[in-house]
Structures are given as structure tokens and as C-alpha cells.
Amino acid sequence: MLDIEGLFAESTDVLRYPMTDREPLDSWGEGGVTFMGDAGHPMHPIGANGGSQAILDGQAIAEHLTGVDLRDGAAVDTALRAYEDERRPVTNDVVMANRKLNKTERSIANKTQNELKEFAESGEFEEMQKKYAKGEFDEL
Ligand SMILES: Cc1cc2nc3c(=O)[nH]c(=O)nc-3n(C[C@H](O)[C@H](O)[C@H](O)COP(=O)(O)OP(=O)(O)OC[C@H]3O[C@@H](n4cnc5c(N)ncnc54)[C@H](O)[C@@H]3O)c2cc1C
């Protein structure tokens, strides 16, 4: 069994890793340098999109570099720019969508027990779920 209180009591250093995002970037790199994962698109990790978008970057970069002679600087440059053109617009959209959804999540998290009950019974939550499924991200 985990001794949570003991864990806190005996901790000497407490580090904070806030969940936060950054404005989408216009560029991820030049030459043989590029960004992937949080380096390029730190986001509120709604729907596990922080980790999964980093994995999708990895898949895309591997695909673009497949068959490229890594000693050929111009070819690597072209492959990395193509990777960025594929992934940057998509992940920038996710950053902005998650920023909106994060506000909604925080707003739900700040409700009292009674407010949550009323919210769940009002049909508003069901309506929101339908909108999420269609990719419509209304703020509360
Ligand atoms: C509190 C919190 C909760 C989260 N919850 C979720 C969640 O539930 N689901 C989800 O999908 N995402 C979540 N995320 C986001 C998720 O952790 C990140 O999106 C994801 O880890 C990004 O992966 P990455 O490989 O790009 O970067 P990272 O996982 O940050 O990896 C970067 C690595 O590089 C290392 N590094 C840094 N500088 C150097 C250097 N100079 N030399 C060598 N190594 C270096 C770092 O130590 C680190 O290991 C959460 C984030 C936070 C902070």
C-alpha cells in the first residue's frame, strides 16, 4: 500500500511540471535541424495528445527520412522540411483546439458537487460530448 502522506512528508525537493502550452510556431528548423514533440508543439495534453502527437511526429520523420542518404545534406534538408510541412499545421491546430478544451475542463473541475450534479442532469454535458465527437470545441 502506498503511504501518500509519508511520501509527501519525507520529500525534500518538490519539482513542479505545469501542464501548459505555447503559441504555435511558424517554423521548426533549418538545415539538418528540426523539432519534434513538445519541442515543436507543447500543448495541454487533452485526449493524450501530448504524448501521441510526439509519437506521430516520430513516425512522420522516419517516413520522410526513409531511403534518404544521411550524408547528403541537401536531401536531409528537403526531407525535414517536408516532415515539417506535414506535421506543423496539424499539430498547431491541436494546440489551439486543446487550449479551448483545457478551459472547458478547468471550468468543469472548478464546479462544486451540486453544480456538477446539475450540469450532468441538464443535458448540457451530453450535448458537449456530441459536439466533441464532431470536432466542435465550444467553451463553457
Ligand atoms: C503534468 C503533466 C501531465 C501530462 N499528462 C499527459 C497525459 O496524460 N497524456 C499525454 O499524452 N501527455 C501528457 N503530458 C504531455 C506529455 O508528457 C508530453 O507531451 C510528452 O512527454 C512529449 O514528449 P517529448 O518526447 O516531445 O518530450 P519529453 O517527454 O519532455 O522528452 C524530452 C527528453 O529530453 C531530455 N532532455 C532535455 N534536454 C536535454 C539535453 N540537453 N540533453 C539530453 N536530453 C535532454 C529530457 O530529460 C526528456 O527526457 C503531460 C505533461 C505534463 C507536464
The ligand as an SDF file (V2000), in Angstrom:
LIG
                    3D

 53 58  0  0  0  0  0  0  0  0999 V2000
    1.9920   17.1360  -15.5820 C   0  0  0  0  0  0  0  0  0  0  0  0
    1.8850   16.6340  -16.9990 C   0  0  0  0  0  0  0  0  0  0  0  0
    0.9280   15.6960  -17.3100 C   0  0  0  0  0  0  0  0  0  0  0  0
    0.8130   15.2170  -18.6240 C   0  0  0  0  0  0  0  0  0  0  0  0
   -0.1350   14.2700  -18.8970 N   0  0  0  0  0  0  0  0  0  0  0  0
   -0.2060   13.7590  -20.1300 C   0  0  0  0  0  0  0  0  0  0  0  0
   -1.1740   12.7470  -20.4470 C   0  0  0  0  0  0  0  0  0  0  0  0
   -1.9290   12.2880  -19.5960 O   0  0  0  0  0  0  0  0  0  0  0  0
   -1.2070   12.2750  -21.7230 N   0  0  0  0  0  0  0  0  0  0  0  0
   -0.3550   12.7490  -22.6840 C   0  0  0  0  0  0  0  0  0  0  0  0
   -0.4050   12.2880  -23.8360 O   0  0  0  0  0  0  0  0  0  0  0  0
    0.5440   13.7160  -22.4340 N   0  0  0  0  0  0  0  0  0  0  0  0
    0.6480   14.2170  -21.1750 C   0  0  0  0  0  0  0  0  0  0  0  0
    1.5530   15.2040  -20.9100 N   0  0  0  0  0  0  0  0  0  0  0  0
    2.3890   15.7250  -22.0130 C   0  0  0  0  0  0  0  0  0  0  0  0
    3.4840   14.7190  -22.3570 C   0  0  0  0  0  0  0  0  0  0  0  0
    4.2480   14.4060  -21.2030 O   0  0  0  0  0  0  0  0  0  0  0  0
    4.3800   15.3460  -23.4300 C   0  0  0  0  0  0  0  0  0  0  0  0
    3.5990   15.8610  -24.4990 O   0  0  0  0  0  0  0  0  0  0  0  0
    5.3420   14.3230  -23.9880 C   0  0  0  0  0  0  0  0  0  0  0  0
    6.1360   13.7670  -22.9290 O   0  0  0  0  0  0  0  0  0  0  0  0
    6.2540   14.9700  -25.0320 C   0  0  0  0  0  0  0  0  0  0  0  0
    7.2430   14.0380  -25.4080 O   0  0  0  0  0  0  0  0  0  0  0  0
    8.6080   14.5460  -25.9360 P   0  0  0  0  0  0  0  0  0  0  0  0
    9.3890   13.3040  -26.2670 O   0  0  0  0  0  0  0  0  0  0  0  0
    8.4080   15.5410  -27.0220 O   0  0  0  0  0  0  0  0  0  0  0  0
    9.3040   15.3500  -24.7570 O   0  0  0  0  0  0  0  0  0  0  0  0
    9.7480   14.8100  -23.3350 P   0  0  0  0  0  0  0  0  0  0  0  0
    8.9340   13.6520  -22.8880 O   0  0  0  0  0  0  0  0  0  0  0  0
    9.8010   16.0360  -22.4690 O   0  0  0  0  0  0  0  0  0  0  0  0
   11.2130   14.2660  -23.5930 O   0  0  0  0  0  0  0  0  0  0  0  0
   12.3070   15.1330  -23.7580 C   0  0  0  0  0  0  0  0  0  0  0  0
   13.5090   14.4300  -23.1310 C   0  0  0  0  0  0  0  0  0  0  0  0
   14.7030   15.1530  -23.4620 O   0  0  0  0  0  0  0  0  0  0  0  0
   15.5070   15.2140  -22.3210 C   0  0  0  0  0  0  0  0  0  0  0  0
   16.4040   16.3710  -22.4900 N   0  0  0  0  0  0  0  0  0  0  0  0
   16.1370   17.6900  -22.3420 C   0  0  0  0  0  0  0  0  0  0  0  0
   17.2280   18.4120  -22.5700 N   0  0  0  0  0  0  0  0  0  0  0  0
   18.2050   17.5620  -22.8800 C   0  0  0  0  0  0  0  0  0  0  0  0
   19.5820   17.7110  -23.2200 C   0  0  0  0  0  0  0  0  0  0  0  0
   20.1450   18.9100  -23.3160 N   0  0  0  0  0  0  0  0  0  0  0  0
   20.3080   16.5950  -23.4770 N   0  0  0  0  0  0  0  0  0  0  0  0
   19.7420   15.3690  -23.4000 C   0  0  0  0  0  0  0  0  0  0  0  0
   18.4360   15.1500  -23.0870 N   0  0  0  0  0  0  0  0  0  0  0  0
   17.6880   16.2460  -22.8200 C   0  0  0  0  0  0  0  0  0  0  0  0
   14.5370   15.3630  -21.1760 C   0  0  0  0  0  0  0  0  0  0  0  0
   15.1120   14.9630  -19.9550 O   0  0  0  0  0  0  0  0  0  0  0  0
   13.4310   14.3890  -21.6040 C   0  0  0  0  0  0  0  0  0  0  0  0
   13.6690   13.0750  -21.1750 O   0  0  0  0  0  0  0  0  0  0  0  0
    1.6810   15.7140  -19.6240 C   0  0  0  0  0  0  0  0  0  0  0  0
    2.6460   16.6670  -19.3000 C   0  0  0  0  0  0  0  0  0  0  0  0
    2.7390   17.1340  -18.0050 C   0  0  0  0  0  0  0  0  0  0  0  0
    3.8040   18.1330  -17.6830 C   0  0  0  0  0  0  0  0  0  0  0  0
  1  2  1  0
  2  3  1  0
  2 52  2  0
  3  4  2  0
  4  5  1  0
  4 50  1  0
  5  6  2  0
  6  7  1  0
  6 13  1  0
  7  8  2  0
  7  9  1  0
  9 10  1  0
 10 11  2  0
 10 12  1  0
 12 13  2  0
 13 14  1  0
 14 15  1  0
 14 50  1  0
 15 16  1  0
 16 17  1  0
 16 18  1  0
 18 19  1  0
 18 20  1  0
 20 21  1  0
 20 22  1  0
 22 23  1  0
 23 24  1  0
 24 25  2  0
 24 26  1  0
 24 27  1  0
 27 28  1  0
 28 29  2  0
 28 30  1  0
 28 31  1  0
 31 32  1  0
 32 33  1  0
 33 34  1  0
 33 48  1  0
 34 35  1  0
 35 36  1  0
 35 46  1  0
 36 37  1  0
 36 45  1  0
 37 38  2  0
 38 39  1  0
 39 40  1  0
 39 45  2  0
 40 41  1  0
 40 42  2  0
 42 43  1  0
 43 44  2  0
 44 45  1  0
 46 47  1  0
 46 48  1  0
 48 49  1  0
 50 51  2  0
 51 52  1  0
 52 53  1  0
M  END
$$$$
